[in-house]
Amino acid sequence: MMFNRIVISRNLNDLMENQSGIVIGYNKKCPLYVKEYFLYLGFNSGTRIKASCFSPLNDSRAYIVSGKKLVIRKADAQYILVSCSSN
């Protein structure tokens, strides 16, 4: 029996711990300097990303991108759009 996967588009903050997604782009409100910085870090379209862990005060999160663990503030992570598969 085959199941259809539903692809959900959301921002990076919506990923739960240990959940993976694929970067699909950036929010239209994303400042250019923030977008350029994320591209420099490796947040390119099509890149797989995994939410690793949360900070104690829940103001930033660690993500694994291309084998690197990066910490991003929630205020900045809202600009990155990701697609997630739900079973």
C-alpha positions in Angstrom: 0.0 0.0 0.0 1.3 3.5 -0.9 1.0 6.6 1.1 1.1 10.1 -0.3 3.5 12.4 1.5 2.2 15.9 2.2 4.8 18.6 1.8 4.4 21.4 4.3 6.1 24.8 3.8 7.0 26.7 7.0 9.7 28.8 8.5 12.8 27.4 10.2 11.4 28.1 13.7 8.6 25.6 13.1 10.9 22.6 12.9 10.7 20.4 16.0 13.8 19.0 17.6 15.4 16.3 15.4 13.1 17.1 12.5 14.6 17.6 9.1 13.6 19.9 6.2 14.9 21.3 3.0 15.5 25.0 2.5 13.2 26.3 -0.2 13.9 30.1 0.0 13.6 33.2 2.0 10.7 35.3 3.3 10.0 38.4 1.3 10.6 40.6 4.4 14.1 39.2 4.8 16.7 42.0 4.8 19.3 41.6 2.1 22.3 41.5 4.5 20.6 38.7 6.5 20.0 36.7 3.3 23.5 37.1 2.1 24.8 36.0 5.5 22.7 32.9 5.5 23.8 32.1 1.9 27.4 32.4 3.1 26.7 29.9 5.9 25.3 27.4 3.5 21.5 27.9 3.7 21.0 27.6 0.0 17.8 26.4 -1.7 17.7 22.6 -1.7 20.0 22.2 1.3 18.9 19.6 3.9 18.7 21.0 7.4 18.0 19.4 10.8 16.9 21.0 14.0 19.5 19.8 16.6 18.8 21.4 20.0 17.3 24.4 21.7 18.9 27.0 24.0 17.8 27.0 27.6 16.0 30.4 27.2 14.5 29.3 23.9 15.8 32.3 22.1 18.1 30.4 19.6 18.4 27.0 18.2 21.2 24.8 16.8 20.8 23.4 13.3 22.9 20.9 11.3 23.6 22.2 7.8 26.0 20.3 5.5 27.6 18.6 8.5 28.1 21.8 10.4 26.2 22.7 13.6 25.1 26.3 13.5 23.3 28.4 16.1 20.7 30.8 14.7 18.5 33.3 16.7 14.8 32.7 16.4 14.3 36.3 15.1 16.6 35.5 12.2 15.4 32.0 11.6 11.9 33.2 10.8 13.2 34.4 7.4 14.3 30.9 6.2 11.5 28.9 4.5 11.7 25.1 4.6 9.6 22.3 3.3 8.9 19.3 5.6 7.4 15.9 4.8 4.7 14.6 7.0 3.7 10.9 6.9 
